[in-house]
Amino acid sequence: QVQLVESGGGLVQPGGSLRLSCAGSGNIFIINDMGWYRQAPGKERELVARITSGGSTNYADSVKGRFTLSRDNAKNTVYLQMNSLKPEDTAVYYCNAQIVRQIVQNQRVYYRDVEVWGQGTLVTVSS
């Protein structure tokens, strides 16, 4: 079983900051890409930011210069530092990861790729 647990969401005033965390647990051999998506009411889920295992990042145009994505591979954790928050940032934020699982069968070791989503954490930006 592989899980992603998100934390750090909440209510913040415009111009404020929040730091989201996403920690992977369970059968994880290695995590490749990790990132954050968000979904506002009545809208489709959209990419916020992603980071590769090598540390390369990409951000949505709407958050460039305000959000910073980082990861700690030893802790299987990704962080999203959100500054200068705007009301339009209000959404449920979902962590996503491309994970390699280790499977042991008949004294042999196999590896399987799987995409995992977190349950989401709500970020509300309002005065």
N, C-alpha and C positions, 0 to 999 in steps of 0.2 A: 504494500500500500504506500503510495506517494501522496503527500499533501503539501499545499502551500498555505501558510497562515499569514494573513495580513493584519497590520495594526497601524495606528497613528491617525486614523481619520477622526473627524469631529467638526465642530462649528467654529468658524473663525471669521473675523471681520475683514472687509476688503483691505488689502495692503498687508495683511498678516502672513504668517508662515506656518507650515505644517511639514512634518517629516514622516513619510510612510515607510514601513518596513515590510518585507515579505521573506519569510523563512521557509525553506524546504525541509521536509522530514520524511522518514521512511526509507524505502529501498531506492537510494540514490547513489549511483556510481559516480556520475559527473553531471553537472548542469551546463548545457551549452548556452544558447541565448536565453536571456531573462528580460522581462519588461513589464510595463504598466499600460493598461488600456482603461478607458473610462466610457461611461454611458450615462447621458443625461436623460431625464424623462422625455419620452416621445422621440428620441433620437437614436441613431445606430451607434453601436460600440465603435470607438475610434482609438487609434494608436496615440499614446502620449509620449512614450520613450522606450527604447530598447537598447540593450547592451550585450555584446558578444562575449564569449569566454576570453577573448583576447583584450577586452576592454574598449572596443570601438562602440561609440554611441550614435544614436540618431534620435531626433526630437521632432515632434509636430511643430509646425511653424507657429502655432498659437501659444506655445510654451517656451520657445527658444529665448534664452537670456533670463528666464525666471526660474525654471526647473533644472535640477541637476541630478543625474542618475549615477549611481555607483554600486559596486558589488564587493562582497567579501566571500571569495570562493571557499575558504576554510570553514565558514559558517553557513554556506549554502543560502546566503542572504543577499537581497538587493534592496537598496534604499532610494527613495525619491524625495529629495529636498525641494519643497515648493515654497517659493518666495513671491512677494508682490501679488498675492492671490486676488483674483477678480471674481465677481458674481458668476460669470460665465464658466468658471472652473468647477462650479457645483455639479457633482456627478457621483455615481458609484464607481470607485476605482478598483480594477481587477488586476491582480498579478498573474503573469503568464510565464511559463518556463518550458524549455525543451530539455527533457531529462533522459539520461541513459540509465536504465535499470540493469542490475546484475541478477541473472537467473541461474540457480544451481539445480541441475537435474542429472541423475545417474552419475554423480561424481564429476560432472562436466559443468563448465561455466559458460554461460551465454550472455549476450548483451542485447537489450531491446530499447528502441527509442520510443518515447511517449511525450505527448503534449499535455500539460497539466494547467488547470486554472484554479485560482483561489475563489473564495466565496464572495469577495468584494468588501470594501470598506467605504462608508459614505463620507464624502467631503462636502460640507455646506459652507459657502462663503456669502455672508449676509450681515448687514448692519442692523 
